[in-house]
Amino acid sequence: LYTCTASVNNPRTLFSGNKPLNTDYALNTISGQMEYQLNNLCKGNGIVTNYFNNNSLSNDNVFNGNSINVWPDVSNKDRALNQVHWASEKYYDFLYNNFNRNSIDNNNKQLYNLVDDYGNPGSFAPNAAYDPTARFVTYYKGIGGQSLGISFCSNDIIGHEWSHGLTQFAVNGDMSLGESRAINEGLSDVFG
C-alpha cells in the first residue's frame, strides 16, 4: 500500500492555474537519494510523469534533493510537467467517477507520461502521441524545444491521447487503419 502525498505548494501549470500534485516519496535510482517524484501510485498502478530530453530519460522531473515536496513552476518545462501530471490524474478520476472504470483498461493500467523536449522523430511540429504498443503517451515540444507553441499538453490533448488507449482496450484490438482509425480519432476527440 502506497502513501500518496499532496504537494506542499500548488505549483502553476501551463493552462489550468495552480493545482495540487499527488506525489510519491521514493528512491531516486540516479542519485541514490529518497526524493518526492511525480508519481501518483494511489490511482490504479500509478500515474507517472517523466521528462525525456535528447532521447534519454532525465531526472529533471524531480526537483533534485527535494525532500520537502515543493514543485518548481518557473519555466515552461516545469509547468508542462505539472500540467501533464495533474490532467492525467483528472482523466483517471473522470473514468472512475463517470464510468466506474479503473484506468483505460479497467484493470488499473498505469498512465505513464513522457514530456519530450527533443522532438518527435521526423517532425518539427509540437505534437502528442499515444503509443499503442508500449501504451504510454509522449508530449513533444518540437525539435530542440524550439516550437512556436507549447499547447502540446493542454487538457484536451491529454484526454484525447489517453482516450486512444481507452479505445484500444475497450475494443480489444488495433484501430489504427482506415475507418477504424477515423472512429478512434472521433472517440478520442469526444473524450478529450
N, C-alpha and C positions, 0 to 999 in steps of 0.2 A: 504494500500500500504506500502510495506516494503522498507527500505533503506538498500541496501547491500553495504558493505564497504570492499574494498580490504585491506588485512593485510598491516601493515606498513612495516614489513620486508617480505622477500621472504624466508620462512623457508625451510630447507632441508627436502626432502622426502627420503624414503628408496631407490627408484630406478630411480627417474626422476630428480634428482638435486634440485635446489632451485626453488620454484614455489610460486606465489601469491595465497593466500586463500581468498575466499569470506566468510565473517562472518556476524554475526548479534549481535547487542548490545541489550541485553535483561536482564530481571530479572533472576538471579540465584536463583531458588527456595530453594536450600540447604542453601546458605549463606545469602540470602536476599539482595544481592548487585547487582547492574547493572554491567554486565560484557560482554565482547565480547565472543562469543561462536562459535564453528564450525557448524554453521547453515547458509546455504545459502537459504534464503526464497524468493529469486527473481527468482528462476527457478522452475516453477510449484508450487507444495505445499511444496517445500523445499528439500534441501539435508542436512541431519542431520547426524553428526558423533559423537558417544559417546564411551567412554571407559567402558568396562564391566569387573570388576575384582572380582574374587572369587564369581561369581554368583550374583553380585549386581551392579546396576548402580552406576557409580562413577562420581564425579565431576572433575576427572582428565583431561577431555577433555578441560577444561577451565584452562588457566594459571591464577590461583587463584588471585583475586584482579586486574585482567587485565583490566585496563581502557585505555590502550594505544594501544591495538590490535597488540601486538608483540607476535609471537608464538614460543615456545621453540622447539629446534631441537637437543638437546644434546643426549638424549637416543634413542634407537631403538623404544621404545614405542611412543615417541614424533613423530619420523619420520614416524612410521606406521600410526598414526592418520592423519598426514599431507598427506601421500600418498593416503590413502583411501578417504579422503575428496576431494582432488584435482582430482583424477582419476574418482570419481563418478560425479563430475562437468563436466569433459570432456566426459563421457559416455552420460550424458543428452544432452550436446551440439551436440554430434555425431548423436543421434537420431533426434534431431530437425533440424540440418543443412543438413542432408542427406536424411531424410525421412519425414520431416515436421511433426514429431511425438512429442507430448508433453508428455514426460516421457514414462515409459514402458507400461502404459495402454492407452496412447494417451488422457488422461484426467487429466494430471498434478499430477500423483501419486507421493507422497513423496518418495525419495530414502533415506531410513533410514539404517545406518550402525552401527554395534557394533563391536568394536575391543576388543576381549576377551583374557585376559592374563591367564585365569584359565584353559581353555581347553575344547575341545569337549567331552561331557559326553560319557564315554565308549571308548574313543580313546586317544592314547598317541601321535598321529601324528598331526603336523600342518595341518590345512585344512581351507576351507571356505565353507559356505553353504547358499543357498537361502531358506528361509522358505516360502513354498507356501501358508500356512495358514495365518501367521502373515504378510507375504510379506515384509520381510526385509532381509538383509544379515549380517551374523556374520562371522568374520575372527578369526580363532582360532590359537593360538600360540603353543599349546601343554600343557599338564598338568603342571601347575605352571610356564609356560613360559620357560620350560627347553628343548625346542626342539633344534635340531641341526641347523635348518634353520629358516629364517624369510620370506620366499618367499610366504607366505600365502596371502600377499596383494600386489602382483605385478599387473601391469596394466592389463595384460591378464586375470588374475584370477578375478579381479574386474569386468571386462567386461563380462567374462564368467558367473559369478554368477548373475549379473543383467540381462543377456540375458535369464536366466531361467524364470525370471519374465516377460520379453518381450514375450517369447513363451507362457507362461501361459495365458497372456491377449490376445495375437493375435489369439490363437485357442479357447479361452474361455472354457478351460477345464483342466482336470488332464492329465498330460503327464509324470507320474512317474512310469509306469509299462510297461514291455515288449518292443515291437518295438517302441511304442511311446516314451518311455524313451530314447531309443537309438537315435531317431530323435531329441529329446530335447537336449541331450548331444552334438550331432553333430552340431546343430544350435548354441548352446552356445559356442562351440569351434570356429566356424566361426566368430561370432560377437565379441568374446573375443579377 
